[in-house]
Amino acid sequence: MLRSLYSGVSGMRANQTKMDTIGNNIANVGTTSFKAERTRFQDMLSQSMASAQSPTDDTLGGVNPQQVGLGVKLGSIDTIMTEGSMQTTNRDLDFAIEGNGFFVVSQDKAGDMKFYTRDGAFYRDYEGNLVNAGGYRVMGYVPASGEYAAPDATVLTGADAMAPLSIPNTINVTAADGTAQTLNLESFSIDGTGRVVGVFSDGNPYLLGQLAVCRFNNAAGLEKAGNSNYTASNNSGTPEYGTANAKGFGTVRQGVLEMSNVDLATEFTEMIITSRSYQANSKTITTSDEMLQELMNLKR
């Protein structure tokens, strides 16, 4: 009878954790690029009342084992990494990755403290640096020459080649006659490969850089670090850096943001199931208590 008490307690504890997960999913239904979580349970150890017996040659047949379960435990909290719906914003610095991949942001200028995110709502600070809402610098690649180049110039990719991206208001270039010129930014755009191209006052386009995109063998193994950022874990795999629209890294869409993948219908259904399961486990405890009370009343 005491086993049923502890089983009820374990069930209430497990369902409370599941309700916490459901509440967090519902709270983030409007969070850009949020990935929902799923809670799964597993049964705990079982106490064997009798072992299994094999059949004998002449008399009895086989007997199955007799076991009493000791409750439930939390099996896993999975991150559902399915892609959320795309919402058009028509803002030049809003981006979404269609397919696999994450944007790379850094908390420091050197790029040593890297985070990964699918939240592509970026901004320009007063120096022209490309940053996210938390001020983290957006990482990317610059032309191989190290200077501003033609839009079709090549970039060096890889972790060592990454640097913070910027869209400067002015650039210094050398004219055909060898004189130095200061050009003012007039407009910029980012294509499906993440190339940042600026058009300056001389009317010519210049490649300012290219967004870095990262992917993992097990994206569900990433750890959430808050602010819609992720960090690599022991089970996410080594980050593989590259550019969009190549090697399965996905395509960058400008003027679009990825919405949360939370399904409210599913969450509300799971909320009802979890609430009833919690009530049922509490009923197990009260019923076991009533049985113990009857036992105590045998001697008056």
N, C-alpha and C positions, 0 to 999 in steps of 0.2 A: 504493500500500500504506500509505503514511503517512496517507492520508485515512481509511482504516479505523481506524487507531489513534485519531485525533482524534474520529471518529464514536463509537467505543466510549466514550471519555472523556466526551463530551457526553451520551451515553445514561445512563451511570452517574450523572453529576451531576444530570440531570433526574429520574431515578428516586429519587435520594436526597431531593430536595426533595419529591417526591410522598409518599415514605414518612414524611417529617417531618409533612406535612399529615395523613396517615392516623393517625399516632400521636397527634397533637393531638386529632383527632376522637374517637378511642377514649378518650383520657384525660378528655374532657369529656362522656362519654356520660351522666353523672349530674348535669351542671351545669344549673341552672335556666335555661331559655330560651336555651340555647346553640344557635347556628346552625352547621351543619357547613360545611366547605369542600371544594371540588372542584378538583383540579389538572388542567390540560389542557396538552398539548404541541403544538408546531408544528415543522415541518421548517425547517431553516436554509437558507442560500443553497445553490444547486446550481451546480457548475462545468460549463459547457457544453463538450462535446467536439466537437460539430458542430452547426451551426445548421440550422433547418428549411429545406427547399427546396420551392418551389411546383412543381406539374406544368408541363411544357412542352407546347406545342400538338401537337408531332409525335412526340415520343419518350418520355422518362421521365415517370413519375408523381411525385407529391409524396413527400418524405422527411421523416419526423418528426425533431425535434431529439434529440440525444444528450446527456444530462446525468447527472452523478454527484452525488448528495447529499452534503452536508458535515456531517451530523449533525442533532441535535434540540435544541430550546431550549424553555424554559418559555413557554407561551402565555399562561396566565392562572391565577390562583387565585381562583375564584368563591366567594362566600358564598351558600349556599342558604338563602333567607329563607322557606322554607315553615314553616307553623305546627306547633309541636310538640304532642304530646298533653297534655291537661289532667289534672292530678292533684288530687283533692280533699284539702284539709288541714283544713277546718273551723276555720281560724284567722282571726280577725276582720281581721287586717292583712295577709293574703295575698291578692294580686290577680293576675288574668291578663286580658290583652286578647284577646278572641275576634274575630279579624279583623285588619285593618290598624291600625297605630298603635304608638306608643311612649310610655311614661311619660317625663316630663321631670324631671330632677334637676339640682341645682346644687351646686357645691362651695363657693359663698359665699352669704351671706345676701341679697346684692343681686340674685342670679340672673344675674350676668354670665358665669359659667363654666358653661354648660349642657352636659349630657350626656343621651343618650337611651338608654333601656333597656326591655326587655320583662320584666325580672326584677322582679316586683311583691311581693317579700318585704320589707315595710316594718315599721318599728318606731316607737314613741313614746319620745322621750327624757324626762328628768325634767321638762322645761319643757312637755311636750306636743307638741313639734315632730315632724312626720312625716318620718322619715328612712329611708334604706336601710341595708344592712349596713355600708357604708363611711362612714356619717355624712353622706352627701350629702342635702341637703334636697329633699323632694318638692315640686314646683311645682304651683300650681293657681290658681284664681280665687276671689275673695271676693264676697259679695253687693254689688250695685250701690250700696247705701246706705253701704257701708263698715263696717256693723255686723252683728251676728248678726241673722238675719231668719228669716221663715217658710220652711218647706221648699220652697215653690213660688216663692220670690223669684228674680229674674233675676240673672245674673252677667255681668260684662263680660269678653269673651274677647279673645284676641290677645296678642302677645308683650309689649306694654307693660303689660297688665293683670295679668300673672302675678306671683305672690308665693308665698313659702314657706307651705305649709299647716301648720296645727296643730290639734290636738284638745285644747284646754285642760281642765284639771281643774276650773276655776271660770271663770265669766263674770260680768260686771257688767251688769245690765239695769235699766231704769227701769220700775217698776210702774205700774199704771193710776192710782194716786193721786199719782204723781210722785216717790215715794221710790225711792232706789237700793237694789238688791238684789244680793246675791252668791249665785249658784246653783252647786251642785256637780254635776259630771257623773255621770250614772247609767249610761248606755249610749250607744252610737253605732252607726251602720250606714252603708254605702255602697252605693248602688243601681247599676243598669246604666249610668247616665249619669255615674257618678263623683261624685255629690253626697254630701258628708259631712254627715250629720244627727246631731246629738247630742240626747239627751233628758236634761234637767237636773232638779234637785230640785223645781221647780215643776210637773213633769209635762208640760211643753210641749216640743215638738221645735223645734230651732233649726238653721238652715242655717249650718254652719261654713265651708263652701267647696266647691269642686268640682275634682276632679282634672283637670289639663291633659293633653291627649293631642296628640301630634305625628305627622305623617306626611310622607313624602318621595315625590317622583315616581319616584325610583330608590333604593329602600331598600337594594338590593344594593351600592350605591356608598358606603355608610357605612364609616367606618374604625373598627375595633375598638380601644378604648382601655383594655381590661382591666377587671376587676371587673364583667363583663357589661354594660359601657357602650359606647356608640358616640358618635362625633363626626361632624359633617357634613363632607363633602369637596367637592372641586370638581365631582364627578360625581354627587353624591347629590341635588342640587337644593336649593332653598331650603326650609327647614322651614316647614310650614304648621301653625299651632297652632289647636286647637279643643277640643271636648269629646266624650266618648265617645257612641256611638249617634247620631251626627249627621255627615252628609256623608262617610260611608264611613270614619270613624275607628275603627270596631269597638265592641265592647261590653265593659264592665268587669265581671268576675265576681269576687265576693267569696268568700273561703275556698277559692280555687283557685290553683294555680301551673302555669305552662307548663313542660313538660319539654323536654329536649334533643331535637332532631329528627335526631340521629345514628342511622343504621340499621346495627347491628352486622353483620348478614349482608352488606350491601354493603361495609362497611369491610374485613371479613376476606377477602372475595373480591378486592377491590382490593389487599389486602396480598399475597396469593398471586401475583397477576399482576405486581405491582411487583417482588416478590422474584425471580421467574423472569426478568423483563426485565433486572433488574440483573445476574443471573448470565449471561444471554446476552450482554450488552454486555461483561462482563469476559472472556467466552470469545472475543469478537471481538478483544480486545486480545492475549490469549495466542496465538491462532492467527496473528494478524499478526506477532507476535514470532517465532513458529516459522518463518514464511515468510521473514522477514528473516534468520534464522539459516541457513536453507538457502542464501540468496543469499550470505551471508558465507562459506559452506563451499565455494563454487564454486572458489575459489582456495586451495589448500593449500600 
